[in-house]
Amino acid sequence: NSSNHLIGEDLWTGTVDRTVVYPREILRRVILLDATTVFIAHNHPSGDTSPSDEDFKITERIQTALEFFDVLLFDHLIFGIGSPYSFRANFYI
């Protein structure tokens, strides 16, 4: 919400090496919740938090889709062993 409190949470499950994420599904949830900001995160079962090419592509697609609705992609975190990788902290978003 406008005070940055969590108003919804969705969880997708995948296989050992991938999860299919559709930006339209994220947008649907954003509209239903009347959200103004989105925070996304996922894990890398390998433990390596370095973003893959697909991580960069999907982040860009989600960010572009959200911008059409004046919704901010606050961050995309990748969890693994050690500190998570933050797209925002690394100036990608």
C-alpha positions in Angstrom: 0.0 0.0 0.0 1.1 3.6 0.1 2.8 3.0 3.4 4.8 0.2 1.9 3.0 -2.5 3.8 2.6 -5.9 2.2 -1.0 -6.3 0.8 -0.6 -9.5 -1.1 1.7 -12.4 -1.8 1.9 -15.0 -4.6 4.0 -18.0 -4.9 4.9 -20.0 -8.0 6.6 -23.3 -7.9 8.8 -24.8 -10.6 11.1 -27.6 -11.4 14.7 -28.1 -10.3 16.0 -25.6 -12.8 13.2 -23.2 -13.9 9.9 -21.6 -13.1 7.7 -20.1 -15.7 6.6 -16.5 -14.8 4.1 -14.6 -17.0 4.2 -10.8 -16.6 0.4 -10.7 -17.4 -0.2 -12.8 -14.3 1.7 -10.4 -12.2 -0.2 -7.5 -13.8 -3.5 -9.2 -13.1 -2.6 -9.5 -9.4 -1.4 -5.9 -9.3 -4.7 -4.6 -10.6 -6.8 -6.8 -8.3 -4.8 -5.5 -5.3 -4.6 -2.0 -6.6 -0.9 -2.2 -5.9 1.5 0.7 -6.6 4.7 -1.2 -6.0 5.9 -4.8 -6.7 8.7 -6.7 -5.1 9.8 -10.0 -6.7 12.2 -12.7 -5.5 13.2 -16.2 -6.4 15.9 -18.6 -5.4 18.6 -20.4 -7.3 18.8 -24.0 -6.0 22.4 -24.1 -7.1 23.2 -21.5 -4.4 24.8 -19.1 -6.9 22.9 -15.8 -6.7 24.3 -14.5 -9.9 21.5 -13.5 -12.3 21.1 -15.6 -15.4 20.3 -14.1 -18.8 16.7 -15.2 -18.3 16.6 -13.4 -14.9 17.6 -10.2 -16.7 15.1 -10.7 -19.5 12.2 -11.5 -17.2 13.0 -8.6 -14.9 13.0 -6.2 -17.9 9.8 -7.6 -19.2 8.0 -7.3 -15.9 9.4 -3.8 -15.3 8.2 -2.6 -18.8 4.8 -4.1 -18.3 4.4 -2.5 -14.8 5.4 0.9 -16.2 2.4 1.0 -18.4 0.3 1.0 -15.2 2.4 3.4 -13.3 3.5 0.6 -10.9 7.1 0.6 -9.6 9.2 -2.6 -9.6 10.9 -1.9 -6.3 13.4 -4.8 -6.5 14.0 -8.3 -7.7 16.0 -10.4 -5.3 17.7 -13.8 -6.0 18.3 -16.0 -3.0 21.0 -18.7 -2.7 24.0 -19.2 -0.5 25.2 -16.0 1.2 23.7 -12.6 0.6 20.9 -12.3 -2.0 21.5 -10.5 -5.3 19.5 -7.3 -5.6 18.8 -5.9 -9.0 18.2 -2.5 -7.4 21.4 -2.4 -5.4 23.3 -3.4 -8.6 21.6 -0.5 -10.5 19.7 -2.8 -12.9 16.3 -1.3 -12.0 
